């Protein structure tokens, strides 16, 4: 054995392919309903591709700037550097850059178009409430998002959701139906177009993005725990982060909303109907899975964790 982490696949490619196939099926359905013009579809595909490329290529800079985060040096954050260096070496990957965001709402995220252009960011709030063992669990989760290429997947999902939304708007503003029966159906289909564009299309796009994000979170929980060998540390961290995010939610701005799906936990206060559209799985379910994983690792004679050591 070489001592490096060997990550299981989780059938990530199959899951993502099926979800993207569903999104493209919706795109083609709406395109057909609006008349099936090649030019119309081409415009939205171009928009999506440009959006995907810019989001993916500049993902680290955009996310870091959105959070007002700054790079920290090793003398400023020796524990963070020690943890990230250890975990990236164990995974056999380059060490990412390390940032700290000034917000007191506890959270963390990873970004970057690939392993050599990656960055991890912790908020000041998460550093204040977690011990070193829990921080290690969080950083293991975030590093696995990079190593599993989740950033590209999220960028493509966001772009395809944009295409669906704009095609839905076409129904509202330009009507629908094929060219040979447009006159007969313009009234009824116009109303349907309004309903689809105003309600169903945005909801559908959000649900698909949510599904992609949620399955990725479960996978990062599992792979990150295998990287650290300590699922209980991440479970404890998620419990604290969830409580902290509810009592001290992150302010909703354009910047924080654009990064929210990348964070380890929902940074906003989610109550009632809004929970249905959360991009993160329920914290209780994540903790339950992690505790079960911990028991399995203990039974097999692997895993465990050191006693907590506080960062600050």
ABEGO torsion letter per residue (X at the ends): XAGBBBBBAGGAAAAAAAAAAAAAAAAAAAAAAAGGBAAAAAAAAAAAAAAAAAAAAAAAAAAAAAAGBBBBBAAABAAAAAAAAAAAAAAGBBBBBBBBBABABBBBBBBEABAAABBBBBBAAAAAABBAAAAAAAAAAAAAAAAAGAAAAAAAAAAAAAAAAAAAAAAAAAEBEBAAAAAAAAAAAAAAAAAAAAAAAAAAAAAAAAAAAAAAAAAAAAAAAAAAGBAAAAAAAAAAAAAAAAABBBBBBAAAAAAAAABABBABBBBEAAAAABABBBAAAAAAAAAAAAAAAAAAGBEEBBBBBBAX
